[in-house]
Amino acid sequence: MRLASDNTGPALPEVMEALMRANDGHIAPYGEDELTEAARSKVREVFEVHDAAVQFVATGTAANALSLACFTQPWQTIFCTPLAHVLIDECHAPEFYTGGARLTLVGEHDKMTPEHLQAAIDALPKGDVHASQAGPVSLTQVTELGQLYTLNELQALSDVAHEAGLKVHLDGARFANACVALGCSAAEMSHKAGIDAVSFGASKNGCLGVEAVVIFDPEKNWELELRRKRGGHLFSKNRYLAAQMLSYLEGNLWLETARAANAKAARLVAGLRDVAGCEFTATPQANMIFARLPRTAHQRLHAGGAVYGLFEGPLETGDPDEPLLMRCVCDWSITDAQIDEFIALAKG
């Protein structure tokens, strides 16, 4: 019953098999090979943009930081929410890769609104050499609290940014889970909604370790290549990144895997609704759940071997009925039996 993160699950068998096929013979390094070009072409096909700049890296932090660096000058600020991964989980990598750009917080939670974004942009002094200048907007889909931006919300935020001459980046670590939940295509949730660049995640959804930086302006490709190399993220044996991504996208495996993870989360949510004292902090929308359960329920879960995020405590002492916040994240590999065992323990 391991529900701590979709990072903890195994890689898909199809991905591992693709790696073994790629591990045959000698081919050109640094992405100058047919497998890498095939993977790039597949990403472009999925996003319905034949000339998008597409490069592969091994981590989401690299994808986010390199994407933002292509749109940000050192004297600019990046607009993001107070819970954004680029702010609290990447050890200042965006600031480092942009040469010192700062981050400006928009709103109070995991989602920003067009009104909050407009206010943040307007608050910057225009033409003041002493002040930060406006830079790109970074959104997260699925958000850090498991929520979704609708397509209309993405478009509205993009419209505000573009009106101010700013670019929009989408941190898509759980991009596939969001696509499935919204019932939309990759194109509809990106450039068709005004997004200029996507960190297209695959590691959380069944790959061993690969993310794609997708920038819809092809003129940014050379800059992206240079920044990737300068930042130490150009793999010599790039074929192993490409093999993962290609197998992940072929036959819509990426959507099937996300659909499975979301379905497991929905099963868990349905069961938790019957647990006495359960309160969801927000309506679960994809594969990540935040809820409060009584301390006694957490004690039973921990005693039964359940692994998940527990953010309030202590666990062992205190009012047995006090609600404590937990985070559960389902990946493609969790079984119905494990979900049901978790629910049974929570119910007691």
Secondary structure, 3 states (H helix, E strand, C coil): CECCCCCCCCCCHHHHHHHHHHCCCCCCCCCCCHHHHHHHHHHHHHHCCCCCEEEEECCHHHHHHHHHHCCCCCCEEEEECCCCHHHHCCCCHHHHHCCCCEEEECCCCCCCCHHHHHHHHHHCCCCCCCCCEEEEEEEECCCCCCCCCCHHHHHHHHHHHHHCCCCEEEEECCHHHHHHHHCCCCCCCCHHHCCCEEEEECHHHCCCCCEEEEECCHHHHHHHHHHHHHCCCCCCCCHHHHHHHHHHHHHHHHHHHHHHHHHHHHHHHHHHCCCCCCEECCCCCCCEEEEEEEHHHHHHHHHCCCECEECCCCCCCCCCCCEEEEEEECCCCCCHHHHHHHHHHHHC
